[in-house]
Every structure is written in structure tokens, then in C-alpha cells.
């Protein structure tokens, strides 16, 4: 081969390149063309290795020709690649453009169940007053649910808590009071806790009864506590929870685990009186049972109905509404 012939070949390759370039479309084609012209088996590589067949005097000139063609192809490939990338980007952006006049898509927004809202609010009020939140099991033993609370077997008061028994000694707790026992047995006074939780009683559902319901237990045991402290706590709590316009009434009651015992009724403006809790001074027999000295410490407790609090807050007259999961009801809170 001589220089003339090589020049001819370079011309041919350049012409082929021009045709290929004109037909180029898309990044895959670009890569394919790059390999076809500049790859190991491409015409340029072949011509470069043919250089050594040329007479030595012609090699420099031939090398320049080949190199400049190679540079040309490389830079045009690069330019074309950049243009292709830009076009792709522009197409993508165009497809992404937003139509701000379209109406938004509606998504339902979840919210907390009204009973959860009330529970959290009650917890919040008492935590600010320095109470811990405790918990206990929903499946209890006879001992914690009754016996330790001064309600021995065959005591007529057991009938007041009509229970779901699981076997001879286990039942679904009928109130949150067993948590009092569990907490006192695991701590030394002073004890200041609340315990929210589910309770179970064999009641037929009606407007004010549900076999599953929620209570918040409160217990404060310390040296020197009196009924006046209990009354203050309850008044303070009711005032914080309901705000103005609600009336409160204390009256005597009986519970085997408190002495004296009381009940508290609340009336919302224009509404009916509704009992919200049983309360009282922890019976000395209960304090002794958990190993506290009733001569040294006294305590008080109450069991508050969460459903009742929610009914009073919003004027709801049927407790069953809380458990039906009807969004027309739930979405109002
Ligand atoms: N455990 C009682 C009930 O469920 C309520 C109560 C709790 C009364 C604490 C006094 C003290 O009926």
C-alpha cells in the first residue's frame, strides 16, 4: 500500500461515516456506530495497523490523516451524544410538566378514635400532675381481680362484677383495680400511678352498657393523704377536662376495697347526670395485703369510665356508637 491508496481509503471511511452520522438516532445507535468505526475490528484500526506497510517516508503524513479522521469521528460522536442526552432530558421534562388547573386527588385522612383521644387527654392531665402510666394484663387471676381487693369468694359484691371466666381461676378483668395490687406489690410508697385499660363484664349491650369498655384507674399512696386530697384531684381533673359549664356531684357509695367510698356524677349543660367513676380511700385491708403499713401510709383510688367521659364531652347518648366503626360517626371527632 502507498500513501495515495491510503488517502483513498480514508476518503471512503469518511464518506461512510458521513452517511452513518446522518442516519444516527438514539443512544444505542450511537454506541453501535462508535464500535463499527473505532472498534478493534473497525476500518480505522485496520488502517492504523497497515501504516507499517507504507514506505517510512510516507508514514508520518499517513498517520496524520488517520489521526485527524479519528479525532473528527470522536468529537462528532461526542457532540451527537450530548445533543441526544439533552433531547432525552427535554422530552422527560416535558412529560413531567404539571397541570396546575387539575383538581387535586382526594385521599381520606385518618384520625384517632374518640376513645383514644379521650384516653390520651386523661393521661396527659395526670402525667402533668406527676402520675406514671402503668399497665396490667387483661386476663387476670381471681386473686388480683377480687381477693386481694378485699372481695373474698362468695362475697355478694362479686355479683356486681359479672365476669367472663376462662377457667377456674382466670377471668377477663372486670375493672382496672387489679393493677393497683400489681403496682403496690412491685413498688414501695409513695406510689402515684394511673392505668388506662380495657375491662370486661357480662352485661347486655344497651345505650349505656357494653361488655367491653375502658377505664382509667388512679392510685396515690403516701404518708398523710386524706379524702380532701382525693376530692381536690378529682375536681381539678374534671375542671381541666371539661372546662366551664359542667356540674359535678359527689355522693356516698360502697366498694370492698375503699373506705369510705364515693361516686362522682357529671352533668353537661342541659344534659342528664352521668356517673363517671367510683372512688375512695384505699381500705387498710388492701394496704396490708400488699405489705404496706396502714398506720404509716394512706391512699386513694378511683376507677374512671372513658366511654362516659367521651359521652359527656360530645353529648353522645349511645355507647354502642363507639364500637360500630361507622365512619359517619367516627369522622366527626
Ligand atoms: N373498680 C371499681 C369499679 O370498676 C371502681 C373503683 C376504683 C372504685 C377504685 C373505687 C376505687 O366499679
Boltz pocket constraint, residues with backbone or C-beta under 6 A from the ligand:
constraints:
  - pocket:
      binder: B
      contacts: [[A, 174], [A, 175], [A, 176], [A, 177], [A, 218], [A, 255], [A, 258], [A, 261], [A, 262], [A, 277], [A, 278], [A, 279], [A, 280], [A, 301], [A, 302], [A, 303], [A, 304]]
      max_distance: 6.0
